[in-house]
Structure formats: structure tokens, C-alpha cells
């Protein structure tokens, strides 16, 4: 595997390890509780992440086919791409509304979300691997918030987006714990 793609996939894998660690000891029924109106449950956040993965997997798969048809050349650079999305501060961004196509249903379930996460991540990795050897920086597609991103940047977006939502999960779990402590009877 060429170096730039390997570092993007390693970043994607690392974000998934962090996500799974954040939910390792969460009971499924607890994960389906919203801490307050207007916020997502852990299961909803996971469903959202699976929807984003699946959408980006489709985008990458179509884009790799397009690149093959257009004769996009081989990757010749070994320069790191890891900092190429830093200017967007994806992990630290203020909240914004998710597009309709990646909004989770209100009845999202933990078991279904975890299955979807596994399936969508496999599809995403497979799509990127189909482009191994191609200059994926030469293939650009629009992102609704960040503008034109090349395929490497799309992969990094997925990783940073997942890190952002891992932090959201941690806040959600903290809010649930604090809410439970406040409603516990005092003895």
C-alpha cells in the first residue's frame, strides 16, 4: 500500500479505536437515553457516524471509478497528508446542523448502530483500497461545509469527525451520569 493512503487509513483506524474505547462499558439501554431534549443519545451518535461512513464510502468508491476512467495517474508523492485538514478544526468546531441524509432516527438502537458502524467502516476501507496506487489528491469532491476536499482529505475528515463525536459521546455519558446522580434519592 502506498504511504499516503496508509497514513490516512491508520488515522481512520485510530479514531475508531478511540470511539470504541469510549463506549466499551456502556450498557445498550443506557446508550439509548437522551440526556436532555434536543441532544442525541449515544446510539444516535453512533448511527450518525455509520451514516457518514457509508456516505463517504459511496463517494470514494464512485470517485475511484471516475479516476480510473479518467486516467488519474499513480501516486508519486510520499509527503504526509495528515495536516491537510487542520485548517478546518473539525474536532473543535462549534456545533452545526448535520445534513438531513445523515440524521439518525430517534429510535436508534445500540446493537444496530454497532453493526452499521462495522459494515460502513468495512465499505469505507474497501473503497479506499480500490484506489491504492492512484493519486487520490487529484480527485476532489465538494463537502457541504468545507468545500473541495481531495480523497485523502475525505478520509481524514471521517477520522476527525469521529473524534469530534467521540468527545460528544463522552459529554453525553457525563450528562447522563450527572442527571442520574441528581435524581437519586438522598439518604
Backbone as JSON, one array per atom type, in Angstrom:
{
  "sequence": "XXXXXXXXXXXXXXXXXXXXXXXXXXXXXXXXXXXXXXXXXXXXXXXXXXXXXXXXXXXXXXXXXXXXXXXXXXXXXXXXXXXXXXXXXXXXXXXXXXXXXXXXXXXXXXXXXXXXXXXXXXXXXXXXXXXXXXXXXXXXXXXXXXXXXXXXXXXXXXXXXXXXXXXXXXXXXXXXXXXXXXXXXXX",
  "N": [[0.84, -1.18, 0.0], [0.48, 2.23, -0.77], [2.19, 5.01, 0.74], [0.81, 7.43, 1.56], [-1.9, 6.78, 1.52], [-1.85, 4.73, 3.36], [-1.26, 6.15, 5.74], [-3.58, 7.68, 6.02], [-5.54, 5.69, 6.33], [-4.59, 4.57, 8.7], [-5.05, 6.68, 10.45], [-7.84, 6.8, 10.35], [-8.38, 4.28, 11.45], [-7.32, 4.63, 14.03], [-9.01, 6.58, 15.09], [-11.33, 5.11, 15.27], [-10.65, 3.2, 17.2], [-10.48, 4.86, 19.45], [-13.15, 5.73, 19.61], [-14.54, 3.29, 20.09], [-13.4, 2.61, 22.54], [-14.51, 4.59, 24.13], [-17.1, 3.77, 24.45], [-17.04, 1.29, 25.51], [-17.91, 0.22, 27.98], [-20.55, 0.8, 28.18], [-23.88, 0.24, 28.82], [-26.29, -1.09, 26.59], [-29.03, -0.19, 26.83], [-28.74, 2.13, 28.32], [-27.31, 3.63, 26.55], [-29.22, 4.43, 24.81], [-30.62, 6.51, 25.77], [-31.53, 9.87, 25.79], [-29.78, 12.64, 27.08], [-31.01, 15.09, 27.48], [-33.65, 17.09, 26.07], [-33.35, 17.75, 22.61], [-30.78, 16.86, 22.27], [-28.6, 14.22, 21.14], [-28.75, 10.7, 21.75], [-26.28, 8.26, 22.8], [-26.5, 6.04, 21.11], [-27.76, 7.23, 18.92], [-25.76, 9.0, 18.09], [-23.79, 7.16, 17.3], [-25.16, 5.91, 15.21], [-25.39, 8.07, 13.46], [-22.65, 8.41, 12.85], [-22.18, 6.02, 11.47], [-23.83, 6.41, 9.25], [-22.53, 8.59, 8.06], [-20.0, 7.43, 7.49], [-20.87, 5.46, 5.63], [-21.9, 7.06, 3.58], [-19.6, 8.5, 2.79], [-18.06, 6.36, 1.98], [-19.46, 5.53, -0.31], [-19.1, 7.84, -1.88], [-16.27, 7.85, -2.16], [-15.89, 5.38, -3.47], [-17.3, 5.78, -5.93], [-15.78, 7.92, -6.85], [-13.21, 6.85, -7.15], [-13.66, 5.03, -9.22], [-14.36, 6.89, -11.19], [-11.89, 8.22, -11.35], [-10.27, 6.16, -12.33], [-11.45, 5.78, -14.85], [-10.92, 8.27, -15.99], [-8.23, 8.23, -16.12], [-6.52, 8.95, -13.99], [-3.36, 9.45, -12.67], [-0.61, 7.56, -11.17], [0.18, 7.57, -7.64], [2.75, 9.65, -6.69], [3.91, 11.09, -4.72], [5.27, 11.13, -1.42], [4.8, 12.73, 0.62], [3.44, 13.7, 3.7], [-0.07, 13.74, 4.36], [-1.49, 14.28, 6.57], [-1.85, 16.73, 7.95], [-3.46, 18.17, 6.31], [-6.15, 18.84, 6.68], [-6.22, 20.35, 8.9], [-6.75, 23.13, 9.03], [-9.48, 23.31, 9.11], [-10.32, 22.68, 11.64], [-11.89, 20.52, 12.63], [-12.47, 18.81, 14.81], [-12.72, 20.6, 16.91], [-14.67, 22.43, 16.17], [-17.48, 24.65, 16.49], [-20.81, 23.64, 17.23], [-22.82, 22.42, 14.53], [-25.54, 22.0, 12.27], [-26.33, 18.74, 11.23], [-26.49, 17.43, 7.9], [-29.63, 16.45, 6.41], [-29.59, 13.82, 5.33], [-27.88, 12.38, 6.97], [-28.92, 12.34, 9.46], [-29.71, 10.73, 12.46], [-32.24, 8.24, 13.15], [-34.75, 8.77, 15.68], [-35.25, 6.56, 17.19], [-32.94, 5.05, 17.36], [-30.94, 2.21, 17.91], [-28.53, 0.68, 20.02], [-27.3, -1.86, 19.39], [-27.9, -2.15, 16.66], [-26.68, 0.15, 15.67], [-23.97, -0.36, 16.22], [-23.53, -2.58, 14.57], [-23.99, -1.38, 12.07], [-21.92, 0.49, 12.09], [-19.67, -1.18, 11.91], [-20.11, -2.41, 9.39], [-20.24, -0.17, 7.66], [-17.71, 0.95, 8.0], [-16.08, -1.05, 7.01], [-16.87, -0.96, 4.31], [-15.97, 1.61, 3.7], [-13.16, 1.41, 4.04], [-12.64, -0.56, 2.08], [-13.38, 0.84, -0.23], [-11.43, 2.87, -0.29], [-9.16, 1.25, -0.55], [-9.48, 0.26, -3.12], [-8.56, 2.36, -4.57], [-5.86, 2.33, -4.14], [-2.59, 3.18, -4.94], [-3.3, 5.03, -6.84], [-3.22, 8.58, -7.5], [-4.72, 10.02, -5.16], [-5.02, 12.58, -4.33], [-5.56, 14.02, -6.52], [-8.18, 13.75, -7.09], [-11.06, 15.36, -6.45], [-13.82, 16.26, -4.42], [-16.85, 17.96, -3.52], [-17.45, 19.08, -0.18], [-20.13, 19.67, 2.04], [-19.68, 21.66, 4.01], [-16.92, 22.28, 4.14], [-16.0, 22.73, 1.56], [-14.16, 21.99, -1.47], [-12.65, 18.9, -1.19], [-9.91, 16.67, -1.39], [-9.58, 13.11, -2.01], [-7.94, 11.97, -0.02], [-8.24, 13.88, 1.98], [-10.95, 13.6, 2.46], [-10.94, 11.12, 3.74], [-9.49, 11.79, 6.03], [-11.23, 13.68, 7.07], [-13.34, 11.96, 7.87], [-12.08, 10.59, 9.99], [-11.46, 12.72, 11.8], [-14.01, 13.78, 12.2], [-15.18, 11.62, 13.5], [-13.62, 11.64, 15.84], [-14.51, 14.06, 16.9], [-17.17, 13.4, 17.48], [-16.74, 11.37, 19.29], [-15.89, 12.8, 21.49], [-18.3, 14.11, 21.94], [-19.88, 11.94, 22.7], [-18.62, 11.27, 25.11], [-19.27, 13.58, 26.59], [-22.05, 13.32, 26.6], [-22.41, 10.93, 28.04], [-21.37, 11.77, 30.48], [-23.24, 13.76, 31.11], [-25.51, 12.16, 31.39], [-24.78, 10.59, 33.6], [-24.51, 12.59, 35.56], [-27.13, 13.56, 35.59], [-28.46, 11.3, 36.53], [-27.34, 11.11, 39.05], [-28.31, 13.43, 40.23], [-31.01, 12.9, 40.34], [-31.14, 10.83, 42.08], [-32.26, 9.4, 45.13], [-31.75, 11.0, 48.27], [-30.16, 9.92, 51.22]],
  "CA": [[0.0, 0.0, 0.0], [1.28, 3.45, -0.84], [2.39, 5.63, 2.05], [-0.19, 8.43, 1.92], [-3.14, 6.07, 1.82], [-1.62, 4.0, 4.62], [-1.38, 7.04, 6.88], [-4.99, 8.05, 6.16], [-6.24, 4.54, 6.91], [-4.15, 4.45, 10.09], [-5.75, 7.73, 11.18], [-9.22, 6.33, 10.44], [-8.4, 3.17, 12.41], [-7.06, 5.16, 15.38], [-10.23, 7.24, 15.58], [-12.3, 4.07, 15.63], [-10.21, 2.64, 18.48], [-10.9, 5.81, 20.48], [-14.6, 5.68, 19.71], [-14.95, 2.05, 20.74], [-12.99, 2.68, 23.94], [-15.42, 5.48, 24.85], [-18.4, 3.11, 24.68], [-16.75, -0.11, 25.88], [-18.62, -0.24, 29.18], [-21.88, 1.43, 28.2], [-24.98, -0.7, 28.63], [-27.09, -0.65, 25.43], [-30.23, 0.58, 27.18], [-28.25, 3.44, 28.77], [-26.86, 4.34, 25.35], [-30.38, 4.84, 24.03], [-31.27, 7.59, 26.52], [-31.07, 11.24, 25.53], [-29.59, 13.32, 28.36], [-31.99, 16.18, 27.54], [-34.28, 17.35, 24.77], [-32.51, 18.43, 21.62], [-29.46, 16.23, 22.14], [-28.64, 12.84, 20.68], [-28.27, 9.63, 22.62], [-25.06, 7.62, 22.3], [-26.89, 5.2, 19.96], [-28.0, 8.13, 17.79], [-24.45, 9.49, 17.62], [-23.16, 6.05, 16.58], [-25.9, 5.76, 13.95], [-24.94, 9.19, 12.61], [-21.3, 8.1, 12.36], [-22.3, 4.95, 10.47], [-24.4, 7.03, 8.05], [-21.46, 9.39, 7.44], [-19.06, 6.45, 6.9], [-21.47, 4.83, 4.44], [-21.96, 8.07, 2.53], [-18.24, 8.78, 2.29], [-17.65, 5.14, 1.26], [-20.05, 5.61, -1.66], [-18.43, 8.92, -2.58], [-14.92, 7.39, -2.51], [-16.0, 4.31, -4.47], [-17.65, 6.41, -7.22], [-14.68, 8.79, -7.26], [-12.11, 5.99, -7.62], [-14.05, 4.56, -10.57], [-14.21, 8.05, -12.07], [-10.46, 8.44, -11.54], [-9.77, 5.11, -13.23], [-11.95, 6.08, -16.19], [-10.27, 9.5, -16.48], [-6.8, 8.0, -16.21], [-5.74, 9.6, -12.93], [-2.07, 8.78, -12.59], [-0.21, 6.93, -9.91], [0.67, 8.42, -6.56], [4.21, 9.79, -6.76], [4.37, 11.8, -3.54], [5.24, 10.46, -0.12], [4.61, 13.8, 1.6], [2.3, 13.44, 4.59], [-1.3, 14.49, 4.15], [-2.2, 14.32, 7.85], [-2.19, 18.1, 8.39], [-4.16, 18.86, 5.23], [-7.47, 19.31, 7.09], [-6.09, 21.06, 10.17], [-7.33, 24.47, 8.97], [-10.92, 23.23, 9.33], [-10.54, 22.46, 13.08], [-13.09, 19.68, 12.64], [-12.74, 18.29, 16.15], [-13.02, 21.71, 17.82], [-15.68, 23.33, 15.61], [-18.75, 24.84, 17.19], [-21.85, 22.74, 16.71], [-23.57, 22.81, 13.35], [-26.59, 21.01, 11.98], [-25.99, 17.69, 10.28], [-27.42, 17.34, 6.76], [-30.77, 15.55, 6.59], [-29.29, 12.43, 4.96], [-27.09, 11.7, 7.99], [-29.57, 12.47, 10.76], [-30.12, 9.41, 12.95], [-33.62, 8.15, 13.62], [-34.88, 8.94, 17.13], [-35.32, 5.24, 17.85], [-31.68, 4.33, 17.1], [-30.6, 1.2, 18.92], [-27.09, 0.46, 20.16], [-26.85, -3.05, 18.66], [-27.98, -1.85, 15.23], [-25.67, 1.17, 15.39], [-22.65, -1.0, 16.2], [-23.45, -3.37, 13.33], [-23.86, -0.44, 10.96], [-20.57, 1.06, 12.15], [-18.74, -2.19, 11.39], [-20.34, -2.57, 7.95], [-19.9, 1.05, 6.92], [-16.26, 1.13, 8.05], [-15.52, -2.02, 6.06], [-17.13, -0.4, 2.98], [-15.09, 2.77, 3.53], [-11.79, 0.92, 3.83], [-12.61, -1.23, 0.78], [-13.42, 1.88, -1.27], [-10.1, 3.48, -0.35], [-8.18, 0.28, -1.05], [-9.64, 0.19, -4.58], [-7.78, 3.46, -5.14], [-4.45, 2.22, -3.77], [-1.69, 3.38, -6.06], [-3.72, 6.22, -7.59], [-3.01, 9.86, -6.85], [-6.03, 10.38, -4.63], [-5.09, 14.03, -4.14], [-6.01, 14.59, -7.8], [-9.63, 13.56, -7.19], [-11.67, 16.25, -5.46], [-15.27, 16.27, -4.35], [-17.27, 19.0, -2.57], [-18.0, 18.8, 1.14], [-21.11, 20.74, 2.25], [-19.2, 22.71, 4.92], [-15.5, 22.61, 3.96], [-15.67, 22.96, 0.16], [-13.49, 20.92, -2.2], [-11.68, 18.06, -0.49], [-9.45, 15.53, -2.18], [-9.99, 11.87, -1.35], [-7.2, 11.82, 1.24], [-8.87, 14.77, 2.94], [-12.22, 12.98, 2.84], [-10.63, 10.11, 4.75], [-9.12, 12.49, 7.27], [-12.47, 14.24, 7.6], [-14.03, 10.88, 8.59], [-11.38, 10.36, 11.26], [-11.63, 13.89, 12.68], [-15.44, 13.82, 12.52], [-15.4, 10.59, 14.51], [-13.03, 12.15, 17.08], [-15.43, 15.09, 17.38], [-18.34, 12.75, 18.07], [-16.29, 10.64, 20.48], [-15.97, 13.8, 22.57], [-19.72, 14.31, 22.2], [-20.32, 10.76, 23.46], [-18.1, 11.43, 26.47], [-20.1, 14.61, 27.25], [-23.38, 12.74, 26.76], [-22.34, 9.99, 29.15], [-21.18, 12.57, 31.7], [-24.53, 14.39, 31.39], [-26.41, 11.12, 31.88], [-24.35, 10.25, 34.96], [-24.85, 13.71, 36.44], [-28.58, 13.57, 35.7], [-28.84, 10.18, 37.38], [-26.93, 11.44, 40.42], [-29.2, 14.48, 40.73], [-32.35, 12.36, 40.6], [-31.05, 9.75, 43.08], [-32.75, 9.82, 46.44], [-30.75, 11.3, 49.29], [-30.4, 9.17, 52.45]],
  "C": [[0.89, 1.24, 0.0], [1.16, 4.23, 0.47], [1.26, 6.57, 2.46], [-1.53, 7.77, 2.28], [-3.0, 5.32, 3.14], [-1.77, 4.92, 5.82], [-2.82, 7.51, 7.09], [-5.76, 6.91, 6.8], [-5.84, 4.32, 8.37], [-4.86, 5.49, 10.96], [-7.22, 7.34, 11.39], [-9.33, 5.21, 11.49], [-8.2, 3.67, 13.84], [-8.31, 5.85, 15.94], [-11.27, 6.21, 15.99], [-11.94, 3.41, 16.97], [-10.66, 3.56, 19.62], [-12.4, 5.8, 20.69], [-15.05, 4.44, 20.48], [-14.54, 2.02, 22.21], [-13.97, 3.54, 24.75], [-16.76, 4.82, 25.18], [-18.24, 1.69, 25.19], [-17.6, -0.62, 27.04], [-20.01, 0.36, 29.31], [-22.93, 0.36, 27.93], [-25.86, -0.19, 27.48], [-28.32, 0.18, 25.79], [-29.86, 1.99, 27.66], [-27.86, 4.29, 27.57], [-28.02, 4.87, 24.51], [-31.18, 5.96, 24.7], [-30.67, 8.92, 26.1], [-30.91, 11.96, 26.87], [-30.55, 14.49, 28.55], [-32.55, 16.38, 26.14], [-33.31, 18.09, 23.86], [-31.11, 17.88, 21.48], [-29.65, 14.78, 21.68], [-28.2, 11.9, 21.8], [-26.97, 9.09, 22.04], [-25.4, 6.77, 21.07], [-27.15, 6.06, 18.73], [-26.68, 8.67, 17.23], [-23.76, 8.39, 16.81], [-23.84, 5.81, 15.24], [-25.49, 6.85, 12.97], [-23.56, 8.9, 12.02], [-21.34, 7.02, 11.29], [-22.87, 5.51, 9.16], [-23.35, 7.86, 7.3], [-20.44, 8.46, 6.77], [-19.6, 5.88, 5.6], [-21.54, 5.82, 3.28], [-20.6, 8.38, 1.94], [-17.72, 7.55, 1.54], [-18.2, 5.16, -0.16], [-19.36, 6.68, -2.49], [-17.03, 8.49, -3.05], [-14.99, 6.32, -3.6], [-16.31, 4.89, -5.85], [-16.47, 7.23, -7.75], [-13.49, 7.99, -7.76], [-12.43, 5.46, -9.0], [-13.89, 5.69, -11.57], [-12.73, 8.28, -12.37], [-9.84, 7.4, -12.46], [-10.2, 5.37, -14.66], [-11.26, 7.29, -16.81], [-8.76, 9.36, -16.56], [-5.97, 8.77, -15.19], [-4.48, 8.77, -12.72], [-1.76, 8.18, -11.24], [0.25, 7.97, -8.89], [2.19, 8.45, -6.64], [4.78, 10.47, -5.53], [4.34, 10.89, -2.32], [5.07, 11.49, 1.0], [3.34, 13.5, 2.41], [1.11, 14.32, 4.23], [-2.04, 14.75, 5.47], [-2.61, 15.72, 8.29], [-3.06, 18.84, 7.38], [-5.59, 19.3, 5.57], [-7.41, 20.1, 8.4], [-6.77, 22.42, 10.17], [-8.83, 24.46, 9.23], [-11.28, 23.03, 10.8], [-11.8, 21.63, 13.31], [-13.45, 19.23, 14.04], [-13.24, 19.4, 17.07], [-14.15, 22.61, 17.35], [-16.89, 23.46, 16.52], [-19.79, 23.95, 16.52], [-22.46, 23.31, 15.43], [-24.54, 21.68, 13.03], [-26.12, 20.02, 10.94], [-26.97, 17.73, 9.11], [-28.48, 16.26, 7.01], [-30.42, 14.09, 6.35], [-28.43, 11.68, 5.97], [-27.66, 11.92, 9.39], [-30.01, 11.08, 11.22], [-31.6, 9.39, 13.31], [-33.66, 8.24, 15.15], [-34.92, 7.61, 17.88], [-34.07, 4.41, 17.58], [-31.38, 3.4, 18.26], [-29.1, 0.93, 18.87], [-26.62, -0.72, 19.32], [-26.85, -2.8, 17.15], [-26.9, -0.83, 14.83], [-24.28, 0.54, 15.3], [-22.48, -1.87, 14.96], [-23.23, -2.46, 12.12], [-22.47, 0.2, 10.91], [-19.54, 0.09, 11.56], [-18.88, -2.31, 9.87], [-19.9, -1.35, 7.16], [-18.39, 1.29, 6.92], [-15.58, 0.16, 7.09], [-15.69, -1.49, 4.62], [-16.2, 0.78, 2.7], [-13.66, 2.33, 3.25], [-11.66, 0.25, 2.45], [-12.58, -0.21, -0.37], [-12.05, 2.54, -1.41], [-9.08, 2.51, -0.93], [-8.3, 0.06, -2.56], [-8.81, 1.28, -5.27], [-6.31, 3.4, -4.8], [-3.58, 2.31, -5.02], [-2.04, 4.61, -6.89], [-3.37, 7.48, -6.79], [-4.36, 10.38, -6.37], [-6.15, 11.87, -4.32], [-5.57, 14.72, -5.41], [-7.52, 14.46, -7.98], [-10.27, 14.36, -6.07], [-13.19, 16.19, -5.58], [-15.69, 17.29, -3.3], [-17.81, 18.43, -1.26], [-18.97, 19.95, 1.43], [-20.66, 21.88, 3.16], [-17.81, 23.2, 4.53], [-15.09, 22.84, 2.5], [-14.98, 21.75, -0.46], [-12.47, 20.2, -1.32], [-11.21, 16.98, -1.45], [-9.77, 14.26, -1.39], [-9.2, 11.6, -0.07], [-7.88, 12.65, 2.33], [-10.24, 14.24, 3.37], [-11.99, 11.91, 3.91], [-10.27, 10.74, 6.08], [-10.33, 13.16, 7.91], [-13.21, 13.18, 8.41], [-13.4, 10.66, 9.96], [-11.61, 11.5, 12.25], [-13.09, 14.04, 13.11], [-15.76, 12.8, 13.61], [-14.79, 11.01, 15.85], [-13.95, 13.19, 17.72], [-16.61, 14.44, 18.1], [-17.97, 11.83, 19.23], [-16.33, 11.57, 21.68], [-17.43, 14.07, 22.95], [-20.28, 13.16, 23.03], [-19.85, 10.88, 24.91], [-18.9, 12.47, 27.25], [-21.5, 14.06, 27.55], [-23.41, 11.79, 27.95], [-22.17, 10.72, 30.48], [-22.52, 13.22, 32.09], [-25.53, 13.36, 31.94], [-26.08, 10.73, 33.32], [-24.75, 11.35, 35.95], [-26.35, 13.8, 36.64], [-29.08, 12.47, 36.6], [-28.49, 10.48, 38.84], [-27.87, 12.48, 41.04], [-30.57, 13.91, 41.09], [-32.34, 11.22, 41.61], [-31.55, 10.25, 44.42], [-31.59, 10.04, 47.42], [-31.11, 10.52, 50.56], [-29.74, 9.85, 53.62]]
}
